[in-house]
Amino acid sequence: MAEVANPRVYKLPTNWQDSQPEGLLKFPVWMPILQGCFRLASWLAPRLAARWAYALYTRPRKRARHQQTEALLERARLFECLFGRRILKGYAWGAGERSVLLVHGWESRGTALRTFVDPLLKAGFQVVAFDGPAHGDTRGTATTLPEFAGAVRAMLHHVGNVEAVITHSFGGPSTVFALRHLQPEYTPSKLVMVAAPNRAEAVLTRAASTLRLGKRALDALRQKAARSAQMPLEAADVSTDTLPDGVVRVLLAHDELDPIVPVDDAMETLQNWPSARLITTRGYGHYRLMKNPDLIKYVTEFIRHE
């Protein structure tokens, strides 16, 4: 493994050619109109603009669907897990005594991380995934990070002996929130976070910039998010001075050209968690990174290692 500037940062040696490379981040054709509306509302009624922005960013725009089935999906054991008044849709493979939980990102679904399933099965693990609130086949129209974290906690309790959790994007801070604030009865000793954002403040700022929110509207958006969560924004941050209780080993994975969550987020998490390590790629983006067989192999070996 080739070392770069930081001894805990590794460049993934890979020659994998993506047959469907990730394209440039594109906004809908009507995005300039939406930005203009938010810019005007920010000036005339900043609190109203903040409420609109909060509603927009807590409602997934789409539900990830499979265009066609495949053998791996057909092999999954479907189950349901009660979470408050909702029922989470779950998927399980294998019958190993030790389990790995897969936690998907925003506007995705549990089976989006299915590339990890077969390698983990061969390593002797049971693999479990689920559709978060308002995602996939789980009902709902809106959700928040604390609620999504509650779903992670519910799944950890339902599955039981979860040795490791693999997360993507929004699933990362949701899982850390669950482990740090919701005190699940069963906690993993290993945590893998792929393309995970680090600080809630930065996420809100990037969202506000996309919508062209003014400063007063951004301040109101911060207050709205904190009131809804009934805790300060910092409570949703990934990296603090300590790891979540029970977690012993952490692996971060991030593409240097990620257009959605900058690699600087992973670097900041790494700085605050001295026992973590970071593996980087270049050119696989935010989503296709999870398809890289060399990364999948590395993650599997990380989880297998005692």
GUPA-301950 format. One record per residue: residue number from 0; chain; x, y, z of N, C-alpha, C in turn. Coordinates in steps of 0.1 Angstrom, whole numbers. Example, Ala and Ser with C-alpha at 12.3 -4.5 7.8 and 13.67 -1.06 7.14 Angstrom:
<rs>
[0,"A",[132,-57,78],[123,-45,78],[132,-33,78]]
[1,"A",[128,-22,71],[137,-11,71],[129,0,79]]
</rs>
This chain:
<rs>
[0,"A",[8,-12,0],[0,0,0],[9,12,0]]
[1,"A",[7,21,-10],[15,33,-11],[12,43,-1]]
[2,"A",[22,49,6],[20,59,16],[20,73,9]]
[3,"A",[12,82,15],[12,96,11],[16,104,23]]
[4,"A",[13,117,23],[19,126,33],[15,121,47]]
[5,"A",[3,118,50],[-1,113,63],[1,98,64]]
[6,"A",[8,93,74],[10,79,75],[-3,71,77]]
[7,"A",[-14,77,80],[-27,70,82],[-36,72,70]]
[8,"A",[-30,78,59],[-38,80,47],[-31,71,36]]
[9,"A",[-39,62,30],[-34,53,20],[-41,55,6]]
[10,"A",[-33,55,-4],[-39,56,-18],[-42,42,-22]]
[11,"A",[-54,39,-26],[-58,25,-30],[-51,22,-43]]
[12,"A",[-43,11,-44],[-37,7,-56],[-48,0,-65]]
[13,"A",[-52,5,-75],[-63,-1,-83],[-61,3,-98]]
[14,"A",[-64,-7,-106],[-64,-4,-121],[-78,-6,-126]]
[15,"A",[-88,-7,-117],[-102,-10,-122],[-107,1,-131]]
[16,"A",[-112,-3,-142],[-118,7,-152],[-133,6,-150]]
[17,"A",[-140,17,-146],[-154,17,-144],[-161,17,-158]]
[18,"A",[-170,7,-160],[-177,6,-172],[-188,17,-173]]
[19,"A",[-192,22,-162],[-202,33,-161],[-197,44,-152]]
[20,"A",[-187,51,-156],[-181,61,-148],[-191,72,-144]]
[21,"A",[-189,77,-132],[-198,87,-126],[-197,100,-134]]
[22,"A",[-208,105,-138],[-208,118,-146],[-207,130,-137]]
[23,"A",[-206,141,-143],[-205,154,-135],[-218,156,-128]]
[24,"A",[-218,163,-117],[-230,166,-109],[-238,176,-117]]
[25,"A",[-250,172,-120],[-259,180,-128],[-272,184,-120]]
[26,"A",[-275,197,-121],[-288,201,-115],[-299,201,-125]]
[27,"A",[-311,200,-120],[-323,200,-130],[-323,214,-137]]
[28,"A",[-330,213,-149],[-330,225,-157],[-337,237,-150]]
[29,"A",[-346,233,-141],[-354,244,-134],[-346,249,-121]]
[30,"A",[-334,244,-119],[-327,248,-107],[-325,264,-106]]
[31,"A",[-321,270,-117],[-320,285,-116],[-332,292,-111]]
[32,"A",[-344,287,-115],[-357,293,-111],[-358,291,-96]]
[33,"A",[-355,279,-91],[-356,276,-77],[-347,285,-69]]
[34,"A",[-334,286,-74],[-324,295,-67],[-329,309,-67]]
[35,"A",[-335,314,-78],[-340,328,-78],[-351,330,-68]]
[36,"A",[-360,320,-66],[-371,321,-56],[-365,322,-42]]
[37,"A",[-355,313,-40],[-349,313,-26],[-341,326,-23]]
[38,"A",[-335,331,-34],[-327,343,-32],[-337,355,-28]]
[39,"A",[-348,355,-35],[-358,366,-32],[-364,364,-19]]
[40,"A",[-368,351,-15],[-374,348,-2],[-364,351,9]]
[41,"A",[-351,349,7],[-341,352,17],[-341,366,21]]
[42,"A",[-343,375,11],[-343,389,13],[-356,394,19]]
[43,"A",[-368,389,14],[-381,394,19],[-385,387,32]]
[44,"A",[-383,374,33],[-388,366,44],[-379,355,47]]
[45,"A",[-367,358,54],[-357,348,56],[-362,336,64]]
[46,"A",[-371,338,74],[-375,326,81],[-384,317,73]]
[47,"A",[-392,323,64],[-400,314,55],[-391,307,45]]
[48,"A",[-381,314,40],[-371,307,31],[-364,295,38]]
[49,"A",[-361,297,51],[-355,286,59],[-364,275,61]]
[50,"A",[-377,277,63],[-387,266,65],[-388,259,51]]
[51,"A",[-388,266,40],[-389,259,27],[-377,251,25]]
[52,"A",[-365,256,28],[-353,249,26],[-352,236,35]]
[53,"A",[-357,238,47],[-357,226,56],[-366,215,51]]
[54,"A",[-378,219,46],[-387,210,41],[-382,203,28]]
[55,"A",[-375,211,20],[-369,205,8],[-358,195,11]]
[56,"A",[-350,198,21],[-338,189,24],[-341,178,33]]
[57,"A",[-354,177,38],[-357,165,47],[-367,156,40]]
[58,"A",[-370,159,27],[-379,151,19],[-371,145,7]]
[59,"A",[-368,133,7],[-361,127,-5],[-369,130,-17]]
[60,"A",[-362,134,-28],[-369,138,-40],[-374,126,-48]]
[61,"A",[-367,114,-45],[-370,102,-53],[-368,90,-44]]
[62,"A",[-373,79,-48],[-370,66,-41],[-362,57,-50]]
[63,"A",[-351,53,-45],[-342,44,-54],[-350,31,-56]]
[64,"A",[-350,27,-69],[-356,15,-73],[-347,7,-82]]
[65,"A",[-348,-6,-82],[-340,-15,-90],[-347,-16,-104]]
[66,"A",[-340,-13,-114],[-346,-13,-128],[-348,-28,-132]]
[67,"A",[-340,-37,-127],[-341,-51,-130],[-336,-59,-118]]
[68,"A",[-341,-71,-117],[-337,-79,-105],[-323,-86,-109]]
[69,"A",[-317,-92,-99],[-305,-99,-101],[-304,-110,-90]]
[70,"A",[-295,-120,-92],[-295,-132,-84],[-293,-128,-69]]
[71,"A",[-284,-118,-67],[-282,-115,-53],[-294,-110,-46]]
[72,"A",[-302,-102,-53],[-314,-96,-47],[-324,-108,-45]]
[73,"A",[-325,-117,-54],[-334,-128,-52],[-330,-137,-40]]
[74,"A",[-317,-138,-37],[-313,-146,-26],[-315,-140,-12]]
[75,"A",[-319,-127,-12],[-320,-120,1],[-333,-125,9]]
[76,"A",[-331,-127,22],[-342,-130,31],[-349,-117,35]]
[77,"A",[-361,-115,31],[-368,-102,35],[-374,-103,49]]
[78,"A",[-373,-92,56],[-378,-92,70],[-383,-78,73]]
[79,"A",[-390,-76,84],[-395,-63,88],[-391,-61,102]]
[80,"A",[-388,-48,105],[-383,-44,119],[-392,-32,123]]
[81,"A",[-398,-33,134],[-407,-23,139],[-398,-11,145]]
[82,"A",[-401,1,140],[-394,13,145],[-404,24,147]]
[83,"A",[-408,26,160],[-418,35,163],[-431,31,157]]
[84,"A",[-437,40,148],[-449,36,141],[-446,32,127]]
[85,"A",[-434,30,124],[-430,26,111],[-425,12,111]]
[86,"A",[-425,6,99],[-419,-7,97],[-407,-6,87]]
[87,"A",[-395,-9,92],[-384,-9,83],[-383,-21,75]]
[88,"A",[-380,-20,62],[-379,-32,53],[-364,-36,53]]
[89,"A",[-362,-49,57],[-348,-54,58],[-345,-65,48]]
[90,"A",[-332,-67,46],[-327,-77,38],[-315,-84,45]]
[91,"A",[-315,-97,44],[-304,-105,50],[-299,-116,41]]
[92,"A",[-286,-118,42],[-279,-129,34],[-270,-137,44]]
[93,"A",[-269,-150,42],[-260,-158,50],[-266,-161,64]]
[94,"A",[-258,-169,71],[-262,-174,84],[-250,-174,94]]
[95,"A",[-240,-165,91],[-228,-165,100],[-232,-160,114]]
[96,"A",[-224,-164,124],[-227,-160,138],[-224,-145,140]]
[97,"A",[-215,-140,132],[-212,-126,133],[-218,-118,121]]
[98,"A",[-223,-106,123],[-231,-99,113],[-224,-86,110]]
[99,"A",[-226,-82,97],[-222,-68,92],[-235,-61,88]]
[100,"A",[-237,-49,93],[-249,-41,89],[-244,-31,79]]
[101,"A",[-252,-29,68],[-250,-20,57],[-260,-8,59]]
[102,"A",[-255,4,59],[-264,16,61],[-262,25,49]]
[103,"A",[-273,27,42],[-272,35,29],[-273,50,32]]
[104,"A",[-271,57,21],[-271,72,21],[-285,78,17]]
[105,"A",[-285,91,15],[-297,99,12],[-302,95,-2]]
[106,"A",[-315,93,-3],[-321,90,-16],[-316,77,-22]]
[107,"A",[-312,68,-13],[-307,55,-17],[-315,44,-11]]
[108,"A",[-310,32,-10],[-317,21,-3],[-307,11,1]]
[109,"A",[-311,2,10],[-302,-8,17],[-294,-16,7]]
[110,"A",[-301,-20,-4],[-294,-29,-13],[-284,-22,-22]]
[111,"A",[-283,-8,-21],[-273,-1,-28],[-258,-5,-25]]
[112,"A",[-257,-11,-13],[-243,-15,-8],[-241,-30,-11]]
[113,"A",[-249,-36,-20],[-249,-50,-22],[-236,-55,-27]]
[114,"A",[-227,-47,-32],[-214,-51,-37],[-205,-57,-26]]
[115,"A",[-208,-54,-14],[-201,-59,-3],[-206,-73,2]]
[116,"A",[-218,-77,-3],[-224,-89,3],[-216,-102,1]]
[117,"A",[-214,-105,-12],[-207,-118,-15],[-193,-119,-8]]
[118,"A",[-185,-109,-9],[-172,-110,-2],[-173,-112,13]]
[119,"A",[-183,-106,19],[-185,-107,33],[-190,-121,37]]
[120,"A",[-199,-126,28],[-204,-140,30],[-193,-150,29]]
[121,"A",[-184,-148,20],[-173,-157,19],[-164,-157,31]]
[122,"A",[-164,-145,37],[-155,-143,49],[-163,-149,62]]
[123,"A",[-175,-154,60],[-182,-161,71],[-192,-152,79]]
[124,"A",[-195,-140,73],[-204,-131,80],[-218,-133,75]]
[125,"A",[-228,-130,84],[-242,-127,79],[-242,-112,75]]
[126,"A",[-249,-108,64],[-249,-95,60],[-264,-90,60]]
[127,"A",[-266,-78,66],[-279,-73,68],[-280,-58,63]]
[128,"A",[-290,-55,56],[-292,-41,51],[-307,-38,53]]
[129,"A",[-310,-25,52],[-324,-21,54],[-326,-8,47]]
[130,"A",[-339,-5,44],[-343,8,38],[-347,17,50]]
[131,"A",[-340,29,50],[-342,38,61],[-356,45,59]]
[132,"A",[-360,52,69],[-373,59,69],[-374,68,56]]
[133,"A",[-386,67,49],[-388,75,37],[-379,71,25]]
[134,"A",[-373,59,26],[-364,55,16],[-367,40,11]]
[135,"A",[-364,37,-1],[-367,24,-6],[-381,19,-4]]
[136,"A",[-383,8,2],[-396,3,5],[-402,5,19]]
[137,"A",[-395,14,26],[-400,18,39],[-408,31,38]]
[138,"A",[-420,31,44],[-429,42,42],[-424,55,48]]
[139,"A",[-430,66,44],[-427,79,49],[-424,88,37]]
[140,"A",[-425,101,40],[-422,111,30],[-411,120,34]]
[141,"A",[-407,120,46],[-396,129,51],[-389,122,63]]
[142,"A",[-377,126,65],[-369,121,76],[-358,130,79]]
[143,"A",[-352,128,91],[-341,137,96],[-330,128,100]]
[144,"A",[-318,134,103],[-307,126,107],[-310,119,121]]
[145,"A",[-315,126,131],[-319,118,143],[-328,107,141]]
[146,"A",[-338,108,132],[-348,97,130],[-341,86,123]]
[147,"A",[-333,89,113],[-325,79,106],[-316,71,115]]
[148,"A",[-310,79,124],[-301,73,134],[-309,63,143]]
[149,"A",[-322,67,146],[-330,58,154],[-333,45,147]]
[150,"A",[-334,46,134],[-336,34,126],[-324,25,126]]
[151,"A",[-312,31,126],[-299,23,127],[-299,16,141]]
[152,"A",[-303,24,151],[-303,17,165],[-313,6,165]]
[153,"A",[-325,7,159],[-335,-3,159],[-329,-16,152]]
[154,"A",[-322,-14,141],[-316,-25,133],[-305,-32,141]]
[155,"A",[-297,-24,148],[-286,-30,156],[-292,-39,167]]
[156,"A",[-303,-34,173],[-310,-42,183],[-317,-55,177]]
[157,"A",[-323,-53,165],[-330,-64,159],[-320,-75,154]]
[158,"A",[-309,-71,149],[-299,-81,144],[-291,-88,155]]
[159,"A",[-287,-79,165],[-280,-85,176],[-265,-84,175]]
[160,"A",[-259,-95,171],[-244,-96,172],[-238,-89,159]]
[161,"A",[-238,-76,158],[-233,-69,147],[-218,-65,151]]
[162,"A",[-209,-71,143],[-195,-68,145],[-190,-56,138]]
[163,"A",[-196,-53,127],[-191,-41,119],[-203,-35,112]]
[164,"A",[-202,-22,109],[-211,-14,101],[-204,-8,90]]
[165,"A",[-210,-9,78],[-204,-2,66],[-215,8,62]]
[166,"A",[-211,21,61],[-220,31,58],[-216,38,45]]
[167,"A",[-225,45,39],[-223,53,27],[-229,67,30]]
[168,"A",[-221,78,28],[-226,91,28],[-234,95,40]]
[169,"A",[-247,99,39],[-255,102,50],[-256,91,60]]
[170,"A",[-254,79,56],[-255,68,66],[-244,69,76]]
[171,"A",[-233,75,73],[-221,76,82],[-225,85,95]]
[172,"A",[-228,98,93],[-232,105,105],[-244,100,112]]
[173,"A",[-254,94,105],[-265,88,111],[-261,76,121]]
[174,"A",[-252,68,116],[-247,57,124],[-239,62,136]]
[175,"A",[-231,72,134],[-223,77,145],[-232,84,156]]
[176,"A",[-243,91,151],[-253,97,160],[-259,86,168]]
[177,"A",[-263,75,162],[-270,64,169],[-260,58,180]]
[178,"A",[-248,56,176],[-238,50,186],[-235,60,197]]
[179,"A",[-235,73,194],[-230,82,204],[-241,87,213]]
[180,"A",[-253,89,208],[-264,96,215],[-276,86,219]]
[181,"A",[-278,76,211],[-290,67,213],[-287,55,221]]
[182,"A",[-274,52,224],[-270,41,233],[-276,28,229]]
[183,"A",[-273,23,217],[-279,9,214],[-274,-1,223]]
[184,"A",[-282,-12,225],[-278,-23,234],[-266,-30,228]]
[185,"A",[-266,-31,215],[-255,-38,208],[-247,-28,199]]
[186,"A",[-234,-28,201],[-226,-18,194],[-215,-26,186]]
[187,"A",[-212,-21,174],[-201,-28,166],[-188,-23,171]]
[188,"A",[-178,-32,169],[-164,-28,172],[-157,-22,160]]
[189,"A",[-162,-23,148],[-156,-18,136],[-166,-10,128]]
[190,"A",[-161,1,123],[-169,10,116],[-162,15,103]]
[191,"A",[-169,13,92],[-164,17,79],[-173,28,73]]
[192,"A",[-168,39,70],[-176,50,65],[-170,55,51]]
[193,"A",[-179,53,41],[-175,56,27],[-182,69,24]]
[194,"A",[-174,79,20],[-178,92,15],[-188,99,25]]
[195,"A",[-184,99,38],[-192,104,48],[-189,119,51]]
[196,"A",[-200,127,52],[-198,141,56],[-194,142,71]]
[197,"A",[-188,152,75],[-182,153,88],[-191,162,97]]
[198,"A",[-192,175,94],[-199,184,103],[-212,189,97]]
[199,"A",[-222,189,106],[-236,193,102],[-236,207,97]]
[200,"A",[-228,216,103],[-228,230,99],[-223,231,85]]
[201,"A",[-213,224,81],[-208,224,68],[-218,219,58]]
[202,"A",[-225,209,61],[-236,203,53],[-246,214,50]]
[203,"A",[-251,221,61],[-261,231,59],[-256,242,51]]
[204,"A",[-243,246,53],[-238,257,45],[-237,254,31]]
[205,"A",[-233,242,27],[-232,237,13],[-246,237,7]]
[206,"A",[-256,233,15],[-270,232,10],[-275,247,8]]
[207,"A",[-272,256,17],[-276,270,16],[-270,276,4]]
[208,"A",[-257,273,1],[-250,278,-10],[-257,274,-24]]
[209,"A",[-261,261,-24],[-267,256,-36],[-280,263,-39]]
[210,"A",[-288,266,-28],[-301,273,-30],[-299,288,-31]]
[211,"A",[-287,293,-29],[-285,307,-29],[-292,314,-17]]
[212,"A",[-292,308,-6],[-298,314,6],[-289,325,11]]
[213,"A",[-295,336,16],[-287,347,22],[-284,343,36]]
[214,"A",[-276,352,43],[-270,349,56],[-282,348,66]]
[215,"A",[-292,357,66],[-303,357,76],[-311,344,74]]
[216,"A",[-313,340,62],[-320,327,59],[-312,315,64]]
[217,"A",[-299,316,62],[-290,305,67],[-290,304,82]]
[218,"A",[-290,315,88],[-291,315,103],[-304,310,108]]
[219,"A",[-315,313,101],[-328,308,105],[-328,293,102]]
[220,"A",[-322,288,91],[-321,274,88],[-314,266,99]]
[221,"A",[-303,272,104],[-296,265,115],[-305,264,127]]
[222,"A",[-312,275,130],[-321,274,142],[-332,264,140]]
[223,"A",[-337,264,128],[-348,254,125],[-343,240,127]]
[224,"A",[-332,237,121],[-326,223,122],[-323,219,137]]
[225,"A",[-318,229,145],[-315,226,159],[-328,224,167]]
[226,"A",[-338,232,164],[-351,231,171],[-357,217,168]]
[227,"A",[-357,213,155],[-363,201,151],[-357,189,158]]
[228,"A",[-343,190,159],[-336,179,165],[-336,179,180]]
[229,"A",[-340,191,186],[-340,193,200],[-326,192,206]]
[230,"A",[-316,196,198],[-302,196,203],[-294,205,194]]
[231,"A",[-282,210,198],[-274,218,189],[-269,210,177]]
[232,"A",[-266,218,166],[-262,212,154],[-249,203,156]]
[233,"A",[-240,207,165],[-228,200,168],[-230,186,172]]
[234,"A",[-242,183,177],[-245,169,182],[-245,160,170]]
[235,"A",[-247,165,158],[-248,156,146],[-234,155,139]]
[236,"A",[-224,161,145],[-211,160,139],[-205,146,140]]
[237,"A",[-198,142,131],[-191,129,131],[-180,129,141]]
[238,"A",[-170,137,138],[-157,136,146],[-157,146,158]]
[239,"A",[-156,140,169],[-153,148,181],[-140,142,187]]
[240,"A",[-136,145,199],[-124,140,204],[-123,125,207]]
[241,"A",[-134,119,207],[-134,104,210],[-143,97,201]]
[242,"A",[-140,84,199],[-148,75,191],[-161,72,199]]
[243,"A",[-172,68,192],[-184,63,199],[-180,51,208]]
[244,"A",[-186,50,219],[-184,39,228],[-185,26,221]]
[245,"A",[-175,17,223],[-176,4,218],[-168,2,205]]
[246,"A",[-167,13,197],[-160,12,184],[-145,13,187]]
[247,"A",[-138,3,181],[-124,1,183],[-116,5,171]]
[248,"A",[-121,1,159],[-113,4,147],[-122,11,137]]
[249,"A",[-117,21,130],[-125,29,120],[-117,30,107]]
[250,"A",[-124,27,96],[-118,29,83],[-127,39,75]]
[251,"A",[-120,49,70],[-127,59,62],[-123,57,47]]
[252,"A",[-132,58,38],[-129,57,24],[-135,69,16]]
[253,"A",[-127,75,8],[-132,88,1],[-125,90,-12]]
[254,"A",[-132,94,-22],[-126,98,-35],[-121,112,-34]]
[255,"A",[-109,115,-39],[-104,128,-39],[-112,138,-47]]
[256,"A",[-119,133,-57],[-127,142,-66],[-142,141,-63]]
[257,"A",[-146,136,-51],[-160,135,-47],[-167,149,-49]]
[258,"A",[-177,150,-58],[-183,163,-60],[-194,167,-50]]
[259,"A",[-198,157,-42],[-209,159,-32],[-204,162,-18]]
[260,"A",[-195,153,-13],[-189,155,0],[-174,156,-2]]
[261,"A",[-168,167,0],[-154,169,-3],[-145,160,6]]
[262,"A",[-134,156,0],[-125,148,8],[-119,154,20]]
[263,"A",[-120,168,21],[-116,175,33],[-124,170,45]]
[264,"A",[-137,166,43],[-145,161,54],[-138,149,60]]
[265,"A",[-133,139,52],[-127,127,57],[-114,131,64]]
[266,"A",[-107,140,59],[-94,144,65],[-96,150,79]]
[267,"A",[-107,158,80],[-110,164,94],[-114,153,103]]
[268,"A",[-122,143,99],[-125,132,107],[-113,124,112]]
[269,"A",[-104,122,102],[-92,115,105],[-83,122,116]]
[270,"A",[-83,135,115],[-75,143,125],[-80,142,139]]
[271,"A",[-94,141,140],[-100,140,153],[-101,126,159]]
[272,"A",[-99,116,150],[-99,102,155],[-85,96,152]]
[273,"A",[-76,97,162],[-62,92,159],[-61,78,156]]
[274,"A",[-71,69,160],[-70,55,157],[-76,51,143]]
[275,"A",[-82,61,136],[-88,58,123],[-77,58,112]]
[276,"A",[-81,52,101],[-72,53,89],[-81,57,77]]
[277,"A",[-75,63,67],[-83,67,55],[-77,61,42]]
[278,"A",[-85,56,34],[-81,51,21],[-87,59,10]]
[279,"A",[-79,64,1],[-84,73,-9],[-83,67,-23]]
[280,"A",[-92,72,-32],[-92,69,-46],[-92,82,-54]]
[281,"A",[-91,81,-67],[-92,93,-75],[-100,90,-88]]
[282,"A",[-111,96,-90],[-118,95,-102],[-130,86,-101]]
[283,"A",[-134,81,-89],[-146,72,-88],[-158,79,-82]]
[284,"A",[-156,91,-78],[-168,99,-74],[-174,95,-61]]
[285,"A",[-186,99,-59],[-193,97,-47],[-200,83,-46]]
[286,"A",[-205,79,-57],[-213,66,-57],[-205,54,-63]]
[287,"A",[-198,56,-74],[-192,45,-81],[-180,40,-72]]
[288,"A",[-176,47,-63],[-165,43,-54],[-169,29,-47]]
[289,"A",[-181,27,-44],[-186,15,-38],[-186,3,-47]]
[290,"A",[-184,5,-60],[-183,-5,-70],[-169,-11,-72]]
[291,"A",[-159,-3,-67],[-145,-7,-70],[-142,-20,-63]]
[292,"A",[-139,-31,-70],[-136,-44,-64],[-124,-43,-55]]
[293,"A",[-114,-35,-58],[-102,-34,-49],[-106,-27,-36]]
[294,"A",[-114,-18,-36],[-119,-12,-23],[-127,-22,-15]]
[295,"A",[-136,-29,-22],[-144,-39,-16],[-136,-49,-9]]
[296,"A",[-125,-54,-16],[-116,-64,-10],[-109,-58,2]]
[297,"A",[-105,-45,1],[-98,-39,13],[-107,-38,25]]
[298,"A",[-119,-34,23],[-129,-32,33],[-132,-46,40]]
[299,"A",[-133,-56,32],[-136,-70,37],[-124,-74,46]]
[300,"A",[-112,-72,41],[-101,-76,49],[-100,-69,62]]
[301,"A",[-103,-56,61],[-104,-47,74],[-113,-53,84]]
[302,"A",[-125,-57,79],[-135,-63,88],[-131,-77,93]]
[303,"A",[-125,-85,85],[-121,-98,89],[-110,-98,99]]
[304,"A",[-101,-88,99],[-90,-88,108],[-94,-85,122]]
[305,"A",[-89,-93,131],[-93,-92,145],[-87,-80,152]]
</rs>
